[in-house]
Amino acid sequence: MRIVFLILGLMMGLGVWAQEDADTIAIPGAVITRNIRYAGAGVRQDFDLYRPAGKLGRLPLVIWIHGGGWWMGGKKNMDVVAYLIGHGYAIASVGYRYSQDSIFPAQIRDCYAAVGYIFKHAAELGVDTARIVVAGASAGGHLASLLGMSLNNVRQDFGSDRLRGMKVSIKGVINFYGPADLYAFHGDGAGYKVDSATSSVARMLGASPLVRPDLAKWASPATYVDRGDPPVLILHGDKDPIIPYYLGPLFYNVLRLAGVKASLVTIAGGGHGGPEFSDAVRQARVLEFLREVLR
């Protein structure tokens, strides 16, 4: 009987380990610190820190926010930026509450909380607060852009109170095919009508953008664009069936007209993600952007 209990305990322990490890990816040359809790007790309110092995001191950091329609996906969905480890960058891959658990602004509040934790604990994490960029794909691109554009607006509804007393500065934003203007996002997307009550956008907002355009504006990065915002790099495929391509140029022009430094990389024939977003050409463009904003 004792042996049975020992085996069961071992299996439970392995189960817990597997559950904790399931949301990370193995990156060659990276040392991973898993499940660093930044707020509350929510199962997704933590982040994983990837650091280049053998690199000492405070490193430049990319805060990564995953996609998944605000209702799925996880911290391991970061393949598009994993190569940055080999170039000396640390990556903090942030989890956040899903829309089926908590509607907006829970998602951006979690992002603010993660940023606050990282800046507060920068010394022990080994990151340089003067060299931090935020990036994300799809829904994560939306949240990364919303964070970058709203940070200088002191939005307590987004969680700016968590940053009180800290000098928080984001040096740049990288948006991989994320919607930056939900007010302008209508029609088909991901095989459904964006304006239906069951779309990912409606589930995140708590109502269809057609029924509550005020919520769509409230949750849109484009709403908060001003001259004081950090530079933005947008990468979008012109055949994206989920987040229509027109949203990329729209965000780019909103930024440009406001005097924000912005670049739009159009991937001809590109869809919603894929290896073309991190091929040699796109890697070079992202690295160039990072060098420009962090030097």
C-alpha positions, -999 to +999 in steps of 0.1 A: +000+000+000+029+024+009+044+017-026+010+025-042+008+059-024+044+067-033+037+059-070+005+080-069+024+109-053+051+107-079+025+107-107+008+137-091+041+155-088+049+147-124+015+159-134+020+192-116+054+196-132+040+188-167+012+213-162+036+240-151+060+232-179+033+228-207+031+265-214+068+271-221+089+264-252+125+252-253+147+279-269+183+269-276+207+289-255+180+302-231+177+299-193+140+299-183+125+311-150+089+298-151+056+311-137+067+344-121+035+357-105+029+394-111-006+397-096-035+380-078-040+343-078-053+338-113-039+308-131-027+330-161-015+360-141+022+351-144+051+353-169+081+333-180+115+349-183+139+337-209+175+349-206+204+341-229+226+316-211+259+330-199+248+367-202+254+386-170+242+420-160+210+438-169+198+429-204+175+446-229+140+430-226+112+423-250+079+419-231+059+394-252+021+392-251+006+362-268-024+360-292-054+337-292-085+360-297-083+371-260-098+337-250-071+311-257-034+308-265-006+309-239+029+320-230+045+293-252+031+310-283+062+331-289+080+313-317+080+345-339+104+362-315+123+332-300+154+340-321+160+372-302+176+352-274+205+345-297+210+382-302+213+390-265+177+399-256+158+386-227+121+378-233+093+380-207+063+360-220+032+373-202+000+354-195-033+372-189-069+365-181-091+352-208-123+370-219-145+341-208-132+346-173-131+384-172-140+409-199-121+440-209-103+458-193-090+428-174-066+419-201-049+452-203-049+456-165-030+423-164-005+437-189+000+469-168+004+447-137+031+426-154+050+457-165+048+472-130+062+440-116+090+439-141+101+475-135+098+470-097+119+438-097+142+447-126+174+442-105+166+407-094+153+398-129+184+411-145+167+434-170+175+470-180+145+493-175+160+518-200+159+492-227+124+476-228+102+470-258+067+455-258+055+432-286+027+408-294+008+389-321-028+391-330-048+398-298-014+402-282-004+428-308-036+446-298-027+445-261+010+455-268-001+484-288-028+495-263-001+493-235+023+514-256-002+540-267-020+545-234+009+544-210+014+582-211-024+588-206-025+577-170-054+554-174-065+542-139-091+520-155-063+502-173-042+499-141-019+529-141-022+530-103+001+499-103+028+521-118+025+549-093+059+562-081+078+543-108+095+557-139+080+534-165+091+539-201+085+516-231+110+524-259+091+507-287+061+486-297+061+457-322+027+447-335+024+414-354-010+416-372-029+428-342-061+450-345-054+485-333-088+501-341-117+479-330-140+508-339-131+503-375-129+464-374-161+451-390-173+424-414-157+389-416-129+377-394-118+342-384-147+327-402-174+347-383-189+381-384-169+404-362-201+423-353-219+392-340-224+387-303-202+356-304-171+370-321-139+372-303-140+409-303-176+410-288-167+384-262-137+405-251-157+437-250-188+422-235-209+434-265-208+437-303-188+467-316-220+477-335-241+477-303-214+493-281-191+514-304-180+533-272-165+501-258-147+495-292-132+529-290-123+525-253-104+493-261-086+506-292-049+515-292-057+541-320-078+561-295-048+569-273-022+578-300-004+611-295+030+626-302+045+613-270+041+576-279+070+553-285+080+542-321+059+513-335+068+486-360+038+469-376+040+436-395+009+424-414+001+400-442-020+413-470-039+380-472-048+378-435-082+361-432-086+369-395-074+404-388-079+421-422-049+438-437-065+472-439-061+475-401-023+476-405-021+506-428-049+523-408-029+521-376+003+532-394-014+563-408-030+572-374+005+570-359+021+589-388-004+618-387+001+621-349+039+625-354+048+591-340+076+573-357+061+542-373+070+516-399+047+492-417+061+459-431+036+444-455+041+406-461+029+399-496+007+368-496+011+366-458-018+352-437-024+353-400+010+342-387+034+317-403+072+313-408+073+343-431+069+366-401+103+354-387+123+346-418+157+361-423+143+393-439+118+399-411+143+390-384+166+416-398+139+442-398+129+435-362+165+436-351+170+469-369+140+483-351+153+471-317+187+487-323+171+520-333+148+523-303+172+509-277+205+525-286 
